[in-house]
Amino acid sequence: MKDPHNYAKVGYSMILVAGSLAAIGMIALLTADDVLFADNLARDKTAHFNECKINDFVPDDCVEYRERINTEASGIYVDPSKWK
């Protein structure tokens, strides 16, 4: 059986894997001071949504939620005439 000699492809693949692992390590170092970064983002967004829900989605920063409410899936029903 003939040896396929694909060492160059394997070498380039190893370099690519090492580069991606180095990039992941750099991202980990940048976010190391806040290990709960994603959790904090989610909590902030949830708190903002609940604040908008209390105010019937009237403030201008609550516009992003308006298209997803008043549906059976969301279970949140607000009178759209309040938004004008």
NUBAMAR-973088 format. One line per 2 residues: number of its first residue (from 0); for each residue x negated, y negated, z negated of N, C-alpha, C, O. Coordinates in nm, 4 decimals, m for minus. Example, Ala and Ser with C-alpha at 12.3 -4.5 7.8 and 13.67 -1.06 7.14 Angstrom:
BEGIN
0 = m1.3190 0.5690 m0.7800 m1.2300 0.4500 m0.7800 m1.3200 0.3300 m0.7800 m1.4236 0.3319 m0.8465; m1.2850 0.2250 m0.7080 m1.3670 0.1060 m0.7140 m1.2900 m0.0030 m0.7870 m1.3409 m0.1138 m0.8039
END
This chain:
BEGIN
0 = m0.0847 0.1171 0.0000 0.0000 0.0000 0.0000 m0.0896 m0.1238 0.0000 m0.1907 m0.1287 m0.0701; m0.0511 m0.2232 0.0793 m0.1312 m0.3438 0.0944 m0.1020 m0.4431 m0.0177 0.0139 m0.4605 m0.0554
2 = m0.2040 m0.5081 m0.0712 m0.1900 m0.6084 m0.1767 m0.1368 m0.7379 m0.1141 m0.1969 m0.7876 m0.0189; m0.0263 m0.7942 m0.1644 0.0358 m0.9098 m0.0986 m0.0418 m1.0406 m0.1152 m0.0168 m1.1341 m0.0390
4 = m0.1323 m1.0519 m0.2084 m0.2139 m1.1728 m0.2291 m0.1288 m1.2993 m0.2420 m0.1461 m1.3942 m0.1656; m0.0399 m1.3003 m0.3359 0.0420 m1.4200 m0.3594 m0.0059 m1.4940 m0.4844 0.0750 m1.5515 m0.5572
6 = m0.1333 m1.4928 m0.5089 m0.1884 m1.5558 m0.6286 m0.1681 m1.7070 m0.6284 m0.1474 m1.7665 m0.7342; m0.1736 m1.7693 m0.5124 m0.1560 m1.9147 m0.5054 m0.0149 m1.9535 m0.5488 0.0020 m2.0499 m0.6235
8 = 0.0856 m1.8808 m0.5038 0.2240 m1.9105 m0.5427 0.2429 m1.8936 m0.6935 0.3103 m1.9737 m0.7583; 0.1833 m1.7897 m0.7472 0.1935 m1.7659 m0.8908 0.1241 m1.8780 m0.9674 0.1748 m1.9238 m1.0697
10 = 0.0103 m1.9217 m0.9194 m0.0636 m2.0297 m0.9847 0.0141 m2.1596 m0.9842 0.0198 m2.2296 m1.0853; 0.0747 m2.1924 m0.8695 0.1552 m2.3151 m0.8620 0.2778 m2.3068 m0.9531 0.3181 m2.4065 m1.0130
12 = 0.3356 m2.1899 m0.9630 0.4505 m2.1709 m1.0519 0.4095 m2.1902 m1.1973 0.4842 m2.2488 m1.2758; 0.2927 m2.1418 m1.2330 0.2448 m2.1583 m1.3698 0.2165 m2.3053 m1.4005 0.2427 m2.3517 m1.5114
14 = 0.1639 m2.3773 m1.3040 0.1405 m2.5208 m1.3229 0.2727 m2.5935 m1.3407 0.2836 m2.6820 m1.4255; 0.3727 m2.5576 m1.2624 0.5050 m2.6190 m1.2732 0.5682 m2.5908 m1.4099 0.6258 m2.6811 m1.4707
16 = 0.5584 m2.4689 m1.4582 0.6129 m2.4339 m1.5893 0.5390 m2.5105 m1.6989 0.6017 m2.5612 m1.7920; 0.4072 m2.5194 m1.6888 0.3293 m2.5923 m1.7894 0.3663 m2.7408 m1.7886 0.3755 m2.8025 m1.8947
18 = 0.3874 m2.7982 m1.6709 0.4270 m2.9386 m1.6620 0.5633 m2.9631 m1.7231 0.5830 m3.0631 m1.7921; 0.6583 m2.8732 m1.6991 0.7918 m2.8920 m1.7551 0.7901 m2.8751 m1.9071 0.8620 m2.9454 m1.9781
20 = 0.7093 m2.7831 m1.9566 0.6974 m2.7677 m2.1017 0.6311 m2.8901 m2.1649 0.6668 m2.9300 m2.2757; 0.5358 m2.9489 m2.0950 0.4726 m3.0709 m2.1453 0.5730 m3.1857 m2.1488 0.5729 m3.2654 m2.2426
22 = 0.6591 m3.1946 m2.0466 0.7621 m3.2987 m2.0452 0.8604 m3.2799 m2.1600 0.9007 m3.3773 m2.2235; 0.8991 m3.1566 m2.1869 0.9893 m3.1288 m2.2990 0.9217 m3.1664 m2.4305 0.9865 m3.2205 m2.5201
24 = 0.7927 m3.1382 m2.4428 0.7195 m3.1755 m2.5631 0.7126 m3.3257 m2.5824 0.7232 m3.3741 m2.6951; 0.6950 m3.4001 m2.4743 0.6909 m3.5467 m2.4835 0.8265 m3.6020 m2.5269 0.8333 m3.6940 m2.6084
26 = 0.9323 m3.5466 m2.4733 1.0670 m3.5902 m2.5137 1.0890 m3.5594 m2.6618 1.1472 m3.6401 m2.7342; 1.0427 m3.4435 m2.7063 1.0573 m3.4068 m2.8476 0.9792 m3.5031 m2.9364 1.0255 m3.5387 m3.0448
28 = 0.8624 m3.5451 m2.8919 0.7840 m3.6407 m2.9705 0.8510 m3.7775 m2.9771 0.8448 m3.8457 m3.0794; 0.9151 m3.8171 m2.8676 0.9810 m3.9475 m2.8653 1.1040 m3.9512 m2.9554 1.1369 m4.0560 m3.0110
30 = 1.1713 m3.8393 m2.9701 1.2918 m3.8352 m3.0534 1.2658 m3.7712 m3.1895 1.3606 m3.7416 m3.2622; 1.1402 m3.7494 m3.2251 1.1071 m3.6798 m3.3492 1.1479 m3.7584 m3.4729 1.1756 m3.6985 m3.5768
32 = 1.1522 m3.8908 m3.4644 1.1874 m3.9683 m3.5819 1.3359 m3.9570 m3.6150 1.3771 m3.9868 m3.7271; 1.4156 m3.9144 m3.5184 1.5594 m3.8981 m3.5415 1.5994 m3.7582 m3.4954 1.6429 m3.7392 m3.3818
34 = 1.5845 m3.6614 m3.5842 1.6092 m3.5227 m3.5460 1.7572 m3.4943 m3.5214 1.7919 m3.3950 m3.4574; 1.8436 m3.5810 m3.5718 1.9870 m3.5644 m3.5490 2.0362 m3.6648 m3.4454 2.1465 m3.7178 m3.4583
36 = 1.9564 m3.6912 m3.3439 1.9872 m3.7921 m3.2428 2.1212 m3.7653 m3.1750 2.2064 m3.8540 m3.1691; 2.1405 m3.6446 m3.1243 2.2650 m3.6116 m3.0549 2.3836 m3.6117 m3.1512 2.4934 m3.6534 m3.1145
38 = 2.3617 m3.5657 m3.2727 2.4683 m3.5652 m3.3722 2.5115 m3.7079 m3.4061 2.6307 m3.7359 m3.4188; 2.4154 m3.7965 m3.4204 2.4476 m3.9364 m3.4488 2.5233 m4.0012 m3.3336 2.6158 m4.0792 m3.3560
40 = 2.4841 m3.9690 m3.2094 2.5569 m4.0217 m3.0936 2.7022 m3.9744 m3.0947 2.7941 m4.0531 m3.0719; 2.7218 m3.8467 m3.1210 2.8575 m3.7914 m3.1220 2.9412 m3.8521 m3.2334 3.0586 m3.8830 m3.2130
42 = 2.8826 m3.8693 m3.3499 2.9558 m3.9281 m3.4625 2.9942 m4.0736 m3.4331 3.1045 m4.1168 m3.4664; 2.9031 m4.1486 m3.3709 2.9327 m4.2878 m3.3367 3.0465 m4.2966 m3.2353 3.1357 m4.3806 m3.2482
44 = 3.0430 m4.2094 m3.1343 3.1500 m4.2103 m3.0335 3.2837 m4.1693 m3.0940 3.3875 m4.2251 m3.0585; 3.2820 m4.0724 m3.1851 3.4051 m4.0298 m3.2511 3.4614 m4.1405 m3.3379 3.5825 m4.1629 m3.3398
46 = 3.3747 m4.2097 m3.4097 3.4202 m4.3208 m3.4933 3.4782 m4.4329 m3.4074 3.5786 m4.4942 m3.4439; 3.4149 m4.4592 m3.2941 3.4656 m4.5630 m3.2033 3.6022 m4.5230 m3.1481 3.6923 m4.6065 m3.1399
48 = 3.6186 m4.3961 m3.1101 3.7465 m4.3492 m3.0587 3.8554 m4.3617 m3.1643 3.9663 m4.4059 m3.1345; 3.8241 m4.3229 m3.2876 3.9242 m4.3313 m3.3948 3.9618 m4.4758 m3.4244 4.0772 m4.5045 m3.4563
50 = 3.8659 m4.5670 m3.4141 3.8948 m4.7091 m3.4329 3.9855 m4.7603 m3.3208 4.0783 m4.8372 m3.3457; 3.9586 m4.7178 m3.1991 4.0438 m4.7558 m3.0858 4.1839 m4.6974 m3.1017 4.2830 m4.7625 m3.0686
52 = 4.1914 m4.5758 m3.1520 4.3204 m4.5096 m3.1719 4.4054 m4.5867 m3.2728 4.5264 m4.6003 m3.2551; 4.3420 m4.6367 m3.3780 4.4143 m4.7160 m3.4783 4.4680 m4.8442 m3.4169 4.5774 m4.8891 m3.4508
54 = 4.3895 m4.9037 m3.3253 4.4274 m5.0304 m3.2622 4.5073 m5.0107 m3.1331 4.5215 m5.1054 m3.0558; 4.5597 m4.8908 m3.1077 4.6381 m4.8571 m2.9877 4.5627 m4.8836 m2.8580 4.6245 m4.9156 m2.7564
56 = 4.4319 m4.8710 m2.8596 4.3469 m4.8844 m2.7413 4.3607 m5.0211 m2.6745 4.3428 m5.0321 m2.5532; 4.3920 m5.1247 m2.7511 4.4111 m5.2597 m2.6982 4.2792 m5.3339 m2.6747 4.2676 m5.4010 m2.5722
58 = 4.1787 m5.3260 m2.7634 4.0556 m5.4025 m2.7405 3.9879 m5.3662 m2.6083 4.0048 m5.2558 m2.5564; 3.9118 m5.4602 m2.5556 3.8483 m5.4399 m2.4255 3.7467 m5.3257 m2.4248 3.7257 m5.2629 m2.3211
60 = 3.6843 m5.2983 m2.5377 3.5872 m5.1887 m2.5400 3.6520 m5.0506 m2.5475 3.5825 m4.9491 m2.5496; 3.7851 m5.0471 m2.5517 3.8579 m4.9197 m2.5550 3.9160 m4.8816 m2.4190 3.9901 m4.7839 m2.4084
62 = 3.8835 m4.9572 m2.3165 3.9381 m4.9323 m2.1828 3.8985 m4.7948 m2.1318 3.9756 m4.7312 m2.0600; 3.7793 m4.7478 m2.1676 3.7305 m4.6196 m2.1172 3.8181 m4.5010 m2.1583 3.8140 m4.3964 m2.0935
64 = 3.8971 m4.5155 m2.2646 3.9810 m4.4049 m2.3125 4.1228 m4.4091 m2.2562 4.1960 m4.3108 m2.2677; 4.1624 m4.5188 m2.1965 4.3027 m4.5366 m2.1575 4.3509 m4.4357 m2.0547 4.4666 m4.3939 m2.0594
66 = 4.2659 m4.3963 m1.9629 4.3116 m4.3040 m1.8588 4.3263 m4.1611 m1.9100 4.3898 m4.0786 m1.8443; 4.2689 m4.1307 m2.0258 4.2747 m3.9948 m2.0785 4.3827 m3.9745 m2.1837 4.4024 m3.8626 m2.2309
68 = 4.4524 m4.0804 m2.2210 4.5587 m4.0650 m2.3196 4.6927 m4.0664 m2.2476 4.6976 m4.0777 m2.1251; 4.8001 m4.0551 m2.3223 4.9361 m4.0444 m2.2684 4.9519 m3.9208 m2.1809 5.0228 m3.9235 m2.0804
70 = 4.8867 m3.8149 m2.2191 4.9023 m3.6868 m2.1506 4.9355 m3.5806 m2.2544 4.9108 m3.5974 m2.3738; 4.9909 m3.4736 m2.2066 5.0264 m3.3645 m2.2968 4.9016 m3.3021 m2.3581 4.9034 m3.2581 m2.4731
72 = 4.7927 m3.2984 m2.2805 4.6688 m3.2374 m2.3304 4.6086 m3.3175 m2.4450 4.5569 m3.2597 m2.5406; 4.6147 m3.4502 m2.4362 4.5546 m3.5320 m2.5426 4.6436 m3.5389 m2.6654 4.5939 m3.5431 m2.7779
74 = 4.7728 m3.5401 m2.6454 4.8653 m3.5489 m2.7569 4.8734 m3.6877 m2.8180 4.9308 m3.7055 m2.9255; 4.8160 m3.7861 m2.7498 4.8173 m3.9247 m2.7985 4.9028 m4.0047 m2.7018 4.8733 m4.0107 m2.5825
76 = 5.0074 m4.0653 m2.7524 5.0983 m4.1425 m2.6682 5.1029 m4.2865 m2.7180 5.1363 m4.3124 m2.8336; 5.0688 m4.3803 m2.6284 5.0659 m4.5227 m2.6601 5.1408 m4.5963 m2.5497 5.1322 m4.5586 m2.4328
78 = 5.2131 m4.6997 m2.5858 5.2864 m4.7797 m2.4886 5.1881 m4.8626 m2.4057 5.1219 m4.9507 m2.4607; 5.1767 m4.8369 m2.2740 5.0813 m4.9099 m2.1904 5.1118 m5.0600 m2.1767 5.0248 m5.1360 m2.1343
80 = 5.2309 m5.1029 m2.2109 5.2622 m5.2465 m2.1992 5.1831 m5.3282 m2.3021 5.1710 m5.4496 m2.2860; 5.1299 m5.2664 m2.4054 5.0485 m5.3350 m2.5053 4.9124 m5.3745 m2.4496 4.8472 m5.4633 m2.5046
82 = 4.8680 m5.3099 m2.3408 4.7333 m5.3309 m2.2884 4.7216 m5.4560 m2.2044 4.6100 m5.4976 m2.1733; 4.8317 m5.5176 m2.1665 4.8256 m5.6326 m2.0757 4.8122 m5.7623 m2.1486 4.8058 m5.8680 m2.0859
END
